[in-house]
Amino acid sequence: MTAVFSKARQSRSVILIGLVLALIAPISPATAEIKAGVTLCSKKGDRKVQNKVTYVCSTAYGSKTKLVWGRLSGPSTILTKTVGSKTKTVESPTEKVVEVPSKPEIIIVNSTPKSIPAIVPGTNVEWPKPSGDLNAYKGIYEEQYAKDLLGLSTLHSQGITGKGYSIAFIDGTIMVAHPTFADTEVLCISDDGKGFSPKTCPTTNSYSHGQGVAGTMGGDYGVAPGARLISITGRMVGGLNWVLENYKKYKITAVSLSIGEGGERSNLVCGVASPKGFGEVLAALAKEDIAVLFSTANQGTVDWVREPNCLPGVISVASVQATNPSMISSYSSIGPDIDLLAPADFYSASTDGKNSRFGGTSQATPFAAALFALGKEARPDANIAQIFYYIKKTAAPIDDAYVKKIPVVRPVEMIKALKEATELPKIALVKEIQLKSGG
């Protein structure tokens, strides 16, 4: 399948595995162990084969001059290259190269488009296909807040704030001295070397990525201003295990992780980069139907998202522009494993006691996570999978260059559908309505 760039997405083309290849060039023998994206090379376009893997000398991600060996996938890889006004296709037994006129450098398509089933497997429930639109919602200024987006202020005025429920996030810590959290119940959990347990929340004004996450989720200006915020610091697996052990006690509806542990962009097999114990705790959380949301990455790729977004039970979130919710953020990594799009790049709490611009898929993920607290308050008898079903069903679809009909969240419509449902769909687990590479 040939990747096609839209004008809106051309700015996202500078990626780690950039390729410059006019025709099939002679393959030079491997002379040293190559580490994709790390090992330096000298001539753009050169190729080497090592352990049956082809590497191409290309521009390193984030650099205009540094050249590194990038990994080329196996059969039926589809590539694009700038060649002025001409289009040329070259095929070989191991790869297919498509050269098209384009300003961007190169994209490599590794995934297979996923067919959407008519019904949720094992049920008679219609698959939740997004069909809404965003015409009712204008973008906001970057100096505005989550509460100003997608009709959230209307929900808050109706008393839908997430009160009575918790949202957890594993990240840098929250600084509770910030005035936006003055009326917010906050619990800080950290690892003291013996295990995870409640600790006194810090009040110092040192930088914390988690502060922006917290201010997007809750507090006076967040998606769910009435929800309890649980700030977890420490290793990802340990933090998720704490959530598993305590979600009933604290009525945790979702856990947000705007992070990625281990692995390289050259990993083509789902699951190889997951840290020890992650698969087990993720499976246990999925069995209990806890929403676990991960950010996709900010590397501008059109057919790749980092681990663990490929795994069943992980809700994968990328971002649209807060100033224009109908537009995918230029930096946002997109792939067939993605589940939701949510806004990013607007004001949130900062650690200096003030508010400042926060952004990236790091902001879209807690935005989406907070919707589960709103959904539980609006419909307490709904399980997490059913809330997720309505988040997807009421969403607005947006097409990317390669992945189509990605759901953009619409909180007002989601709450309305939940409240009006005379009978909730018989779905028990989030993973039942996901299509994942690792599933």
Secondary structure as UniProt FT lines:
FT   HELIX           7..12
FT   TURN            16..17
FT   STRAND          28..29
FT   TURN            36..38
FT   TURN            44..45
FT   STRAND          47..50
FT   TURN            51..52
FT   STRAND          53..59
FT   TURN            61..62
FT   STRAND          67..72
FT   TURN            75..76
FT   STRAND          78..79
FT   TURN            84..85
FT   STRAND          88..91
FT   STRAND          96..99
FT   STRAND          108..109
FT   TURN            121..122
FT   TURN            135..136
FT   TURN            142..143
FT   HELIX           146..148
FT   TURN            150..151
FT   HELIX           152..157
FT   TURN            158..159
FT   TURN            163..164
FT   STRAND          166..170
FT   TURN            176..177
FT   HELIX           179..181
FT   TURN            182..183
FT   STRAND          186..191
FT   STRAND          196..199
FT   HELIX           209..217
FT   TURN            220..221
FT   TURN            225..226
FT   STRAND          228..233
FT   HELIX           236..250
FT   STRAND          252..257
FT   TURN            265..266
FT   TURN            270..273
FT   TURN            276..277
FT   HELIX           278..287
FT   TURN            288..289
FT   STRAND          291..295
FT   TURN            307..310
FT   TURN            312..313
FT   STRAND          314..321
FT   TURN            322..323
FT   STRAND          324..328
FT   TURN            330..331
FT   TURN            336..337
FT   STRAND          340..344
FT   STRAND          346..349
FT   TURN            351..352
FT   STRAND          355..358
FT   HELIX           361..378
FT   TURN            380..381
FT   HELIX           384..393
FT   STRAND          396..398
FT   STRAND          406..408
FT   HELIX           411..420
FT   HELIX           430..433
FT   TURN            437..438
//
